[in-house]
Amino acid sequence: MRIALMCRNPDLYSHQRLMEAGAERGHEVVHVNHMRCYIDIASARPALHYHGEKVMGVDAVIPRIGASVTFFGTAVLRQFEMMGVWALNESVAISRSRDKLRSLQLLSRRGIGLPSTVFAHRSSDPKELLALMGGAPAIIKLLEGTQGKGVVLGETQKAAEAIIQAFSGLQAEFLVQSFVKEANGEDIRCIVIGDKVVAAMKRKGAEGDFRSNLHQGGTATTVRISPAERATAVKAAKAMGLAVCGVDMLRANEGPVVMEVNSSPGLEGVEKATGLDVAGKIIEHIERNAKPGANRTKGRG
């Protein structure tokens, strides 16, 4: 197969591994920087141009779209879909998962465990917001934040109110979540491919930091997950409509609670922590499911 890897930086670990895994299985994996593509929507047949030429002969596409360019990246992916190219993750599913508020609403509707969460207009009373989710300590999270950025812990009522007022003063959109103290600065990331959890790691935040993101200095180790955690991860992926994703959850007293579903999970941390060939498993999923010239979303736009 000829597989397009949609990403801006082909030298990142995750992208190198996907290209290597594809080549090892006899596929041609070509890099397409979606930010350098031109979408031709005026002609009778949808087309995509890259480096001055039409993109042709692609059987499948692996979208690795950064959060900051979701709008344009998913537009390019939609064009691939309209051209009949099979997408590992569909554009509508990526857009759904990138909207923090919408994704939480969808997870809630499916009965998936979540931390107590409140969202309101930024002019709302901080005291009322905190009272709704049980008071301090509380997590205040920017809707546009990624990799642990824009996530702040208000340890006391006064501190949480001050953070909410500061975010409101910046005209920022944010939500307020209960702080799961028993998680002890650790979370579980499960990599879901299809309907299976293929790898899992436990991430622990740097000393004194409640955030467990590896980009913020956290560490990762392999972990054995419970049947409930496995089922929650798969259910969360299905709620988003994602074939491949990372599901981040905390171990709360009432059971696993999902924090985020990531449509472009990094592979370095989980592969090094577990020793598993996650990139190879992604390519195997494409081999089993991609139908050259056919797409699950063809014609839907």
Disulfide bonds with the S-S distance in Angstrom:
none
